[in-house]
Amino acid sequence: MDYIDACVAAVPTANKEKYLAHAKIAAIVFKEYGATGLSEYWGDDIPDGEVTSFPRAVNCKEDETVVFSWISWPSKAVRDAGMEKVMSDPRLNNETNPMPFDGSRLIYGGFTQLMND
C-alpha cells in the first residue's frame, strides 16, 4: 500500500527559485532511497480562515507563500528505511543545502493511503 509524507510550509515569495532548486536536490536524494516521487505545489488560491487555514497553520507572513508538498513511497517500511538515510545524507545538510524558509514553521506528517480513486 502507498505511503506519503506531506508537508506545508511558508516560503518567502522572493525565494521561489531557491526553494525549487532545493526541492530538486531533495527529489534526487529521496528517490535514491526509495521514494517513488516528490511533488511540490506553490500556493495561488490559499484563503485565510477565521479559525483554521493553511496560512494560519504555518504563520504565513505577507511576503510569504504557502507551499504544499508530498513524497510518495511504496510502503511505510520503505519510507522508514529511506528516511533514515535521507536524514544523514550530506546533500541535504543544512550547511551545504540550507532550507530557503523557516523550518520551525514546517508542518509534516506521514499518511497511509485510505483511498485512491
N, C-alpha and C positions, 0 to 999 in steps of 0.2 A: 504494500500500500504506500502511496506517495506521502511525503512529509515535507513541510515547508518551514522555513524561518522567515518571519515577516518583521519589517522594521518601518517605523515612521520617525522622521527627523525634520528639524527646522534648519535649512541651509541658507546662509547668506546668499541672496539673489545674485550678488556680484561674483560669487564663487561657483556659478553653474558649471563652467568649463573645467575648473579644478575638481569639482565633485565628479563629473563624468570621467575624467582621467583616473581618479582614484577608484571609481567603480569598475572601470575596465581592467585595471590591475587585479582588483579583488575577484572579478569574474574568472580570470585565468587561474588564480590560486584555488578558489573554491572548486572549480571543475577538475583541477588536478587531484583533488582529494575526495572526489566522488559526487559532487553536486551535478545535477543534470542541466541546470540553467540558473541564471541570475537576471532578474527583471528590475528595472528602475523606472519610476514614474515621477515626473516633475509636475507638481500641482498647478492647475489653472482654473479650477472652479471649486474652491475649498471654502465653504461658508463658515463664518464664525457662529458658533452656537451660543445659546443663552446659558445652557447647563453643561453640555459637553460638545466637543468638536475636535477635529484633528488639530487646528491651530492652538486651541486651549491645552490640549494634551501635551504638546511639545513646547508650550510657552513661546509660540512663534511671534517674532517681533516684526515691526513694519517693513524692515529691509530684508526679510527672510521669506523663503518659500517652503511650503510643506512638501516633503518627498516621501513617497511610499515605495518600498521595495520588498522583494522576496527572493529567497534562494530555494530552489527545488531540489529535493533529494529523493532517491528511490525508496528509502525507508529511514526510520529513526535510528536504527543501528548504524547504517552508513553515515548518517548525519553526525551521530555522536563520535564515531571514529574520525571522520573527516574534520569536524570542528576542532578536535584536539590538535590535529596537525596544522590547521589554518591558524590557530591562535599562537603557534610557535614559529610560523613561517616569517622569515626576516623581511619579505616583500611587503608585509602588512604591518611591520613595526612602525609605531607612531613617530619614531625619529627619522626613518627613511621614507615613509609614505604617510605623512600626517593627515588626519581627517580634516577636511576643509569646513567643518562645522563643529558645534559644541556637542561632543559626545555624551555629556552628562544629561542632555535632554532627549537622547535617543530612546525610543520605546521599541522593545523587541520581544519576540516570543516564538516558540515552536508549536506547530499545529499538525495534528494528524488529520488526514483527509476524511471528511464525513460524506461528501457527495461531489461528483463531477459529472455534470450533465451537458 
